[in-house]
Amino acid sequence: MTAQHCTEFGIIVAAGQRYARWYDDGPSPSRYDGSDPNDVERAYRIAFLDAATEVAKWIVPDEKAVEAAWQARCETYSVARVMLPSADYFGVSDQDERRRFIGEQTAYRLMHAAEAAHLRGRHQALATSADAWSRLSDLGISDDRIVGSLLPAWLAEVRAWAEQPARPNVAAVPPVLDETEDALRLTASKEAAPPMPHTEPPPPQFISVRQLMAACPALRPPVIDGLLREGETMNLIASPKTGKSWLVLDLAIAVATGRSWLGRFPTVAGDVLIIDNELHGETSANRIPKVAKARGLGTDEFADRVFIRNLRGGLQDIVSLGSFFRAIERGRFRLIVLDAFYRFLPAGMDENANADMASLYNHIDRYAADLGCAFVLIHHSSKGNQSGKSVTDVGAGAGSQSRATDAHLVLRQHEEPDVVVLDAAVRSWPPQESACLRWAFPVWDVADDLDPKRLKVETPRRRQRADRPSPPEDWTPERFVGAFMSGGPALRDEILLAAAKDLSHAKASSMLKLAEARGLVQRVQPGPSDRVRFVVARRSEGGPRGGGGLRANTYARMPPGGAYAPGGCGGNV
């Protein structure tokens, strides 16, 4: 690195031009693009207040306004981004040395933060309010109460927050709709409501078999013959990087065109919606024509029947998507795909807890029933050798996941390379025979010449002690905490997302676990209904001799998702 990269923190000089090393959509004290921090903070607050004034006039959440605000943030990010040759980015001028630096690096134009902070403030005010509205509705609070009581109280708090003097180096967290004093009081009173006076219980509800048969003369119509019906759900389980997303694109095209899937599962034609939490829109647009071509189809045959919603960079959990699903007309889609399922888990929900998973699948069952369509959930397999497990035990997390769905589809490695074995456990169909699928980029094809019983048997690896996760090379728990937890209390997912540019998900998770084991961070939960967050621990005065005791840093309550916290977990684009 040359001296030009060290004279001004966060500034890159290339070809005589100055660029910012990091994108700043403010307010983020840890980043710098030459903007006046006070201007950035003021722009953020003004935009948040203006959007909050709009929200206070809502009768129902305006999802179109939320989406438009998000698109505006994405557009300004694209405008700010500049691609520099790697040698210029790192300040390498020697011609022989430059040959070692291949490709491009992302830099950003200067003096951009104030403009971006305005768009960020508007989007966050709209998005968090819509999410909070959904959560309040789930708690049983009526829209009339939200509109008549909670919104005015929240707007008053936002206005008071916006009028406070700007302190750019201090996290100035705006109020969130469901964290207003009035909202907390209402929810608390609902949870602590005295028992109703004793009344005679209503008579039990049941019907005779004759009545049941009259009401339900036939099974629900199929979507994928042999696997899935309308209003049902299906897990599709496979190891990471197996090709699940490619397989699902093939399924989506098959349903959209009414063609047989994999040559053995007839489908009923209908519109398909894919909600993708992993891929960018550009990636989806690149993959779909490839799959179509491999199947001998032109995109015109289904382009108006397959719909995509890419949430990469704007992740939403399955509960917060409730308002989105409620706005969809019943019967609009034949099939809805959630890819990948683990990214739809609400913060604080444990994938390994049966109660949590049962509750989550109950939400999906309700969506499927209300929309009259089938849901396919793309899920990952558990760790370790899968060959000796039953079909229902392959998926990661709690066992209730396999029992909660109507079909459980599993891909496991075959002895042959680039071959998997497809197994299915179904509820409303006759048992399905296992089949081998051979990878022929970009699709999977049935391989009838192979024996599906010859699963690959993996050599068990030496298990690592759970209390001693091995740190990634060149990373220590201290470095991890300093790099990614400087912005105040944060949810686990926020910390892992902040670290994603430097560490894999597994490595970041290991670092966080080790940091907690060493007492560098602690879990905090202000109230029983609040989600657990991680906070940097510090030495308290008056601790035991030889070192003070550890205590968690005090902090102001943060909004769900911690989207406003400056620093490493700040929620930048």
N, C-alpha and C positions, 0 to 999 in steps of 0.2 A: 504494500500500500504506500503510495507516495504522500508527501507532506501536504499536498493540496486537500487530501481527505481528512486531515487531522486538524486543520486550522479552524474549522467551524463545525461543531458537532451536528451531524445529520445532513450535511451538505456535500454533494458530489459535484466536481468540476470536470466536465467532459467537453472537449472541442471548444473551450473558451466559454461554455455556458454553465450556469449553476442550476442544479436540480436538488430536490429533497430526496433523501434516502427512504423515508417512510411516508406513507399516505396519512394525512391528518384531516379528519372530518370533525375534529374538535368537540368539546374542549378536552384536550389530552396533553397535560403538562410534560409527559415523557417524550412527546414527539415535537418536531420543530420544522416549519416550512417557511420561516421568515415573517409570518403574520403576527400582528400585535395580539398577544393573548387576551387583552381586555376586549378588543373588537370581536374576537372569536367567541368569547363568553357571552357578550351582549347579543350577538347574532343568534346564538343558540337559544337564549332565554326569550328573546322577542318572538322567534319563530314558534317556540313551544307554547307561549302564551296565546299567540294568534290562533294556532291550531286547537288549543284547549277551548277557546271561545267558540270555535266551530263545533267541537264535540258537545259542548253544553246545549246546543240546539238540536242534537240528534234525537230522533224518536226510536230508531233502531240503529245499530252500528253501520256506518257507511263503508263497506268493504271496498268499494271502487275507489274511494278517496285514499284508503290505506294503501291499496295497490299502486295508485298513481304516485303517491309520495315515495314509495319504495323504488319505483322505476326512475323517478327524478334523482334519487341518491345514486342509483346505478349509473345513470347517464353522466352525472358530474364526475363520478369516479373514472369513467372511461375517458372523459376529456382531460382529466388531470394526469393520466398515465402516459409515460414515455418509455419506449424500449430503446435501451442503449447497448451497443456491443459490449460484451463482457470485459474486454480489455480496457475500454474507456471507463466503464463503471468502476473498475478497480484501480484506475489510474496508471495503467501499464503503457509506457511509451516505447520501450525497446522492441524493435520489429521482430527479432528472433523470439523474444519472450512472449509477444502477443499471440504467436501461433498456438500457444498452449491454452489460450482462453477462447473457448468455442461457445457459440450461442449468444443469447441476449439476457440482460437483466432489467428488471422493472425499476424505474425511477419516476418521480412525480414533479410537476411544475411547482414553482414557488408561489407564495402568496395566495394559496387556494383555500386555506382552512376556514376563513370567515364565510365564504360562499357555501362551502360544504356543510359547515356547522348549522347554517340556516335550514338547509334541507334535512339534516339529521334531526334537528329539534322538531320540525314539523312531523316527520315520519314517526318518531318515537312517541309523540303526544297522541297521534291517531292510533298507531298500532297497539300500544300498551292499553289504551282506553278500550279498544275493541276486545282485546283479550280479557281485560278485567271485567267487562260487561258479561262475557260468556261465563267466567268463573262465578260471578255474582248470581247469574241466572241458575247455574247448576246448584247453588246453595239455596235456591228457592225464593230469592228476592225478585219481586215482580219488576217488569219494565217501568211501570208507573212510578214505583218507589225509586228506581234508579234515576229516571228523568226528573221527578219532582223534588227529590231530596239529595241524592248522592252527587249528581252532576253539579248543581249549584255550590254545594259545599266544597267539592274538589276544585272548581274554578276559582273560588275565593282563595284557597290555599295556593294554587298555582300563581295567581296574581301577586300574592304576598311574597312568594319565592322569587318571582321575576323582578320585583322591585328592590330586592336586597342588593347591596353593593357587590360588584363583581369581584370575586377572589379566584383568579384563574388557576392558582396553584393549590386550591383546596376543592375537593369534590363537592359540587353544589348539586345535590340530587333533587330533581323536581318531584313533587308529590305524585303519587299514582292513585288512580281512581279508587281501587279497592283497599287502599291503605289510608284513606281519609278517616278522621276520627268518627265521622258519622257512619261510614261503612263498617268499620270495626265494631262499633257499638251495635249496629243492626245484626251483624253476623254472630256476635257474641251472645246477644239476647236470644237469637234463634237457637244457638247451641245449648244455652243454659235455661231455656224456657221451662217453667214449672210444669209438672205433669198435668195433663188434662183431667178434669173431674171424671170420676168413674161413670162410665156409661156401659150399657150392654153392648158387647162386641157384635159386629155385623155377622150375619149368618155366613158360614163357610161357602165358598163358591166352588162348584164342581158340576160336571155334566156327565151324562151316561155315555157309554160307548156308542149307542145308537145316535145320540145327539152329536157326538164327536165325528162319527162317520158321515153324518149328513152335512156337517159344517165343513169338513175337509174330505171331499170325495176322492181327491187325487193328490199325488205328490206335487211339490212346486215345480214349475217348468225348468228344464235343464238350461244351463249356460254352457258347460263343458260336459258332454255326455260321458258318464262313468266317473266323474269327479265332483262336479259342483252344480248347484241349483240356485235359482233366484233367492235372495235373502240369506244365503249361506256364506261362510267364510272358509278360506283355505290358507294354510301355511305352506310356503315353499322354502325348504331348508337345504342349505349347502354350505360348504366351507368357503371362507373368503377367497375371492379371485377365481372362483370356479367357473364363472360365466352365467351367474344367475340372471343378471340384468339383460344379457343377450337373449336368454331363454324366455324371459318375460316379454320382451319386445316381440319375439316370435309368437307368443301366445296372444298378445294384444292385436297383432295384425290378423291372426287366425280368426279371432272372435269378430273383429271389425268387418272381415270379408265373409264370415260364415264358413270358412274352410276348416278342414280337419287339422287339429294340432298334433304335430309329430307323426302324422299319418295313422293315428290310432284313436284319437279322441275327437269325435265330431263336435262342432260348436254351433250355437245359434247366433246368427248375425245381430250385432247391435253396437252402439257407440261404447268406446272404452276411454276411461280417464286414468292416466298414470300420474301420481303425485310422487315426485322424485326428490328426495332429500340428499342425494349423493352427487348427481351429475349436474353440470352446467347445461344451460340450454344449447350451447354450441355442440356439446358432446352428444346430446340426444339427437339433434338435427343431423349430425354426421353418421350416427349408428343406424337410424331407422331405414334410410335408403339402402344401406348395405344388406340388412336382413331381408328387405323386400326383394332385392335383386337375387339374392341366394334362393328365394322361394319362387322365382320366376314371375314376380309381380311388379307392376309399376306403382309409384306412390299415388298416382291419381285414383287408384282403385280403393284407397282407404284414407287418403289425406284429410278428408272432411269427417272422418268417423273415429279417429284416434286423437285424443286431446292430452296435452302435457301441461303439468304445473311443476316447474323446477323451483325448489325452495333452497337450493344451495346458497348459503350466505344470508338467508332469511328463514332459518329453521322454525318450524311450528310443530308443537306436539299434538297428539291426537285429540286431546281435550280442547285446546285452543282452536282447533279446526272445526269445532262444532258449529260455529256461526256460518262457516263456509259451506258445510254440508246441508245445513238447514235452508240455505238459499237455493239449493239445487232442486229442480222440479222432480217429483217422483216419476220413475220410469225413464228419466233422461239418459241414464247410462245402463248398459247391460253388465259391465264389469268395471270395478275400480281397483287399481293396484297401488299399494303403499310400498315404496322402495327407498331406503331399507328400514325395516320395522324398528330396529333399535334406536334410530334417530327420531322416532315419533314418541318415545317415552317421555312423559312429563318429568321435569326436574324433581329429584327427591324420590322418584319411584324406583323400587328395587326389582330388577329383572328376575332375580332369584327368589322373590317372595310370591308365594302362591296367591295370597290375598290381593296384592297389588296387580298381578297379572290377570286375575279373574275380573277385577274391577275394570281394567283397561279393555279387555276383550268384550266386556259387557257394553262399553261405549260403542265399539265397532259393530256389535250385533244390533244395537239400536239404530245406528246409521244405515246398516244393510236393510233392516226392516222398513225404516222410513222411506228409503230411496227405492226399494224394490229391486235391488241389484245385488250381485255377488262381489265379495271383497277377496283379493289375493294379497297376502302379506309376505314380503320377501324377508327371510330371516336367516341368521347364520347358525351353523352347527356348534355344538359344544366342543370343548378342547379334548384332545386325545384321540385314540384309535376308535373309529366308528364302526368297524366291521363286525364287532361282536355285540353291538347294541340292537335292540329292537327298533322298529321304525319310529315309534312314538318317543323314544329316548334320545334321539339324535340332536334335536334342537337345543340351543343354549338356554339357560335360565330355568325357571320353575317348571315342574312337570305339568302344571295346569295349562300351559300353552298348547300342548298337543291335544289335551282333552277339550279345550275350549272351542276349537274349530270343528267344522263339519268334515273337512278333508285335511290330510297331513301328507304333503308330498316331500320326499327326501331324495337328494342326490348324494351318492357316496362313491368314492374312488374304486375303480375296477383294477384288476391286476395289469391290464393293458394300459399303456400311456394314452392320455387324451380320451379316456373312456370313463363314463360314470354309470352307475346302476340307479335306475329310477324305481323307487318303491312308493306305494301309496297306501294309506289307511283311510278308508272312507266310511261315512256314516249312513248315507241314504242310497247306496249303490251296492251291487255285488262286489266281492273282493276283486282287486285288480292284480294281474300277474306282473311280476317284476320285468323290467326291460333294460337293455343296455343302450346307452346313447354315446355316439362317437362325435367328437368335436371336429367340425369341418368349418373353420372360420368363415362367416360369423354366426353359424347356426349349429344346433345339435340335431343329429339324425339317428334314427333307431338302427341299431346294429344287431340284426337277428342271428348273425353268425357267431355271436359270443354268448358265453354262459353267465347269466346275471348272478349266479351263486358264487362266482370267483371274485369276491371282494378283496381289495388290497389290504393286507395285514401289515400294519405299521409296527416297527420295533419300538417298544415303549422307551421313552426317554426318561432319564433320571429326573425325578421330581425335585423341584427346587423348594426349599423351605419357605412357607408362606410368610413367615415373619422376617425373611431376609431377601427381599427382591433385589436382584442384581442391578446396580445402576448402569445406565448406558455409558459407553466410553466417553471420557472427557466431561461428563456431567456429574455433578454432585447434588444432593438435596438442597444444600445451601445456595448453589448457583441457580437451581430450578426455582426456588422460592423468590430469590432476588429478581429473576428475569420475568416471571409470569404472575406474581402475586403482590405487586407493589400498589395495586389500585384499590385496596380495601377488600372487605369480605366478598367472596364470590362462590357461586355454585361450582360443583365439580366439573360439569360440562363446560362452563365458561373457561375454567382454567385449562382444560384439555384443548379447547378450541384455540385459546391464545398461544398455546405451545405447538400447535399443529404445523407451523412453518419450519420449526426446528427439530421436532421429535415426532416419532410415530405415536399413534394413540396408545399402544401398549407400553412404550417407553415412558411417555408422559404420565400414564396411570401408575407405573412403577415408582417413578420419582415422587409423585404425590403421596403414595402409600408410605414410602420410606421417610419422607419428610414428617408425616404424621407420627410414625413410629418413633422418630428421634425427638419429638416434641417441638419441632420447628413451626408447625401449624397446628391449630386446634379447630374443632367443630363448634359452631355456635348456632343457637336456635332461640331467638328472642321470645318466642311464644309457642304454644303447642300447635298452632295452625301454621306457623311459619316454616319455610323450607330450610333445611340444614345448609349452612355455608361454611367455607373454610376461611380462617383468618390467621394472619401471621402472629405467632406468639412472641412475647418478649419477656425478659427477666423482670420480675417484680422486686421492689425494695423489701428488705427484711426477710429474704428467703433463707434457706438453710445455709450454714457456714460452708464456704467454698463455692458458692454460686446461688443467686437468687432463684426463687421459684418461678415457674412459668405462668403467665396469665394471658388471656386473649386481649388483643387491642379492643378498646371500646369504639363504637361506631354508631352512626345514625342509621336508622332503618333504611334499607335499600329497596327499590322496587323489584318485583319479580323479574328474574333474568339478569338483574344487575346491569342493564343496558346503558346506564349513564355513568358508571364508574370510570374515571379517567385512568389511563395507564394500560398495563398489559392486558387486562380483561375488559377493555372498554367498548367492545361491540362495534368497532369500525368496520366499514365495508370490506 
